[in-house]
Amino acid sequence: MTTEKEKMLSGQMYDATDPQLRAEHRRARDLCKTLNDSHDNEQELRERIIRELFGRAGDAIWIETPFYCDYGANITLGNRVFFNYNCVILDPASVIIGNDVLFGPAVQVYTATHPISASERRSWRESAQPVEIGSDVWVGGGAIICPGVHIGSRSVIGAGSVVTDDIPEDVFAAGNPCRCIRQLNDPDGSNL
């Protein structure tokens, strides 16, 4: 028999009120609270929380609090990832973030999604689609990254954008819905 967690991780409809999932969600909520209550000078504590919260976390992770996530265990962080204040990751599906990624304040990454049909939504079942963000990406403040999106390496997402479709490598993209504005020709992005 397939568990609700197995359904969740495979992209099927699942029951988020399942006891195992609720326990894992509480664990992440408690770790986020401890992180959010910590001070900048408590780096050893923050490092320990980050290692415990995330499925995998590279070196030099910096999180300006508050920060929130659903499970944490489904999030993989590369090296040198920075989250500014008020970032949220809803991670019932995997969220893979490369190296040297910058998130502006209030960026939200969603893997969770709900049925369009009102009658299906009444079941309180949901599904999730993975999100992947390549290396050297900058996501501007207030951007929302929707379920199933892949953002290519070295791209920049403009502040306030709603990313509903994949974004290729080496582009500046912005808007609602987010669209490619121009190609970034310089490897260091200096042609913005």
Secondary structure, DSSP 8 states (H G I E B T S, - for coil): ---HHHHHHTT--EETT-HHHHHHHHHHHHHHHHHHH--TT-HHHHHHHHHHHSSEE-SS-EE-S-EEES-STTEEE-SS-EE-TTEEEE-SS-EEE-SS-EE-TT-EEE-EE--SSHHHHTTTEEEE--EEE-TT-EE-TT-EE-TT-EE-TT-EE-TT-EE-S-B-SSEEEEETTEEEEEE--STT-TT-
